[in-house]
Amino acid sequence: MSSTSPREFRRAQRQRVRGTILVTDSMTDMGVGRVGNLSESGMLLIAHSPLVDDALYQFRFNLGPGASGTIEAGAHLLWQDRASAPGQVWAGFRFITLLDSQLHRLRDWLATNNQRRHA
């Protein structure tokens, strides 16, 4: 095991997001934050304010131009912690519902994003 990189225990490798991917709560149609990192099984959300512990959320975010890049996912809040920036919270979510078509779109985006990182 390399001493320069921590061992990854997640089932799906997470990827840091380039740029800004805004996240909307689909139930309230209010913005809740932005994606910090993303995998096919969950995400790190950098939220504008604290969320309800252990709650279920319905989120919407866009991975590309137009409606074809929109992902709608049911997510379970696993943990949250205050970020170093005032008014921000880091929150770890596991996706619990995701349409197959959107899962394929997410996998394609992750593969493309990973290729760009290693180019």
LINUR-V62299 format. One record per residue. RES is the residue in one small letter. D_CENTER is the distance of its C-alpha to the mean C-alpha in Angstrom with 1 decimal. Layout:
BEGIN
res=RES d_center=D_CENTER
res=RES d_center=D_CENTER
END
This chain:
BEGIN
res=m d_center=27.5
res=s d_center=26.9
res=s d_center=27.2
res=t d_center=25.2
res=s d_center=21.8
res=p d_center=20.4
res=r d_center=20.2
res=e d_center=17.0
res=f d_center=17.2
res=r d_center=14.0
res=r d_center=14.9
res=a d_center=12.3
res=q d_center=12.1
res=r d_center=8.9
res=q d_center=9.3
res=r d_center=9.4
res=v d_center=8.8
res=r d_center=12.3
res=g d_center=13.1
res=t d_center=11.3
res=i d_center=8.8
res=l d_center=9.7
res=v d_center=8.4
res=t d_center=11.5
res=d d_center=12.8
res=s d_center=14.7
res=m d_center=17.4
res=t d_center=18.5
res=d d_center=17.3
res=m d_center=16.5
res=g d_center=13.8
res=v d_center=11.9
res=g d_center=10.2
res=r d_center=7.9
res=v d_center=4.8
res=g d_center=6.5
res=n d_center=5.5
res=l d_center=4.2
res=s d_center=6.9
res=e d_center=8.8
res=s d_center=8.8
res=g d_center=5.6
res=m d_center=2.8
res=l d_center=4.9
res=l d_center=5.7
res=i d_center=9.0
res=a d_center=11.0
res=h d_center=14.5
res=s d_center=16.2
res=p d_center=16.2
res=l d_center=14.9
res=v d_center=17.0
res=d d_center=17.0
res=d d_center=16.4
res=a d_center=15.8
res=l d_center=14.4
res=y d_center=12.4
res=q d_center=12.3
res=f d_center=9.6
res=r d_center=10.2
res=f d_center=8.8
res=n d_center=10.8
res=l d_center=10.6
res=g d_center=14.3
res=p d_center=17.6
res=g d_center=18.8
res=a d_center=17.9
res=s d_center=17.6
res=g d_center=14.2
res=t d_center=12.8
res=i d_center=10.4
res=e d_center=11.3
res=a d_center=9.8
res=g d_center=11.5
res=a d_center=9.6
res=h d_center=11.6
res=l d_center=11.3
res=l d_center=12.6
res=w d_center=13.3
res=q d_center=13.4
res=d d_center=15.5
res=r d_center=17.0
res=a d_center=16.0
res=s d_center=19.1
res=a d_center=18.9
res=p d_center=20.7
res=g d_center=19.0
res=q d_center=15.5
res=v d_center=13.6
res=w d_center=11.0
res=a d_center=9.4
res=g d_center=8.2
res=f d_center=7.2
res=r d_center=8.7
res=f d_center=8.8
res=i d_center=12.5
res=t d_center=13.4
res=l d_center=12.6
res=l d_center=15.7
res=d d_center=17.0
res=s d_center=17.2
res=q d_center=13.5
res=l d_center=12.8
res=h d_center=15.3
res=r d_center=13.9
res=l d_center=10.4
res=r d_center=12.7
res=d d_center=14.9
res=w d_center=12.4
res=l d_center=11.3
res=a d_center=15.1
res=t d_center=16.1
res=n d_center=13.8
res=n d_center=15.2
res=q d_center=18.7
res=r d_center=18.4
res=r d_center=17.6
res=h d_center=20.7
res=a d_center=23.0
END
